[in-house]
């Protein structure tokens, strides 16, 4: 398979759209579509094309080294080393603009005009030195916090204290997975039928929980950025910084299958 076919297949298997990959990698969606078609004309050169391939591959959990070697073989090889003189030589001769002397006469005239305007304003404003009475403050109204009851398969943000999620019973055929983001991380959650329950970035400090029957598949874009809890048991940080994990959980167990 070509580079684009490899990246496109990995993206589809992860249940992600090109828009979601664009939001995670900061690469324009049109560029990602062209790369999946093995068209690198929008990348801006070989240097940026290699960087885009590495970023997309890392986000999808694909080894980028073989893809980079294939790109170099098809597009003229890896970039050669530059000499110091070439690297620091400007492409165009530098041009220096002559510094003009300050026009002090114009500056003084402008200052006098401002002083005159201020004096006229003071005369006609009728200020008598009295301070206006402070406006009465209206009493603050505190709205009662709304409560939500999560349904089967629903996703919701837990309370402001992520250390103490609300305790809920886990059914015999039910899988409950929760993540607490210590760093921003992409998370994709699907049930046994492949339905996407959640697919978005979880910001640092937020906690999310999902419930599904029989089986739940979870993709984590930054394994070191979350604390994972499965069926009521906290498993801690599941991986390393930047590591992409694909995990599957079933009822009655906290270990991935």
Secondary structure, 3 states (H helix, E strand, C coil): CCHHHHHHHHHHHCCCCHHHHHHHHCCCHHHHHHHHCCCCCCCCCHHHHHHHHHHHHHHHCCCCHHHHHHHHHHCCCCCCCCCHHHHHCCCCCCCCCCCCCCCHHHHHHHHHHHHHHHHHHHHHHCCCCCCCCCCCCCCCCCCCCCCCCCCCCCEEECCCCCCCCCCCCCCCCEEEEEEEECCCEEEEEEECCCCEEEEEEECCCCEEEEEEECEEEEEECCHHHEEEEECCEEEECCCCCCCCEEEEEECCCCCCC
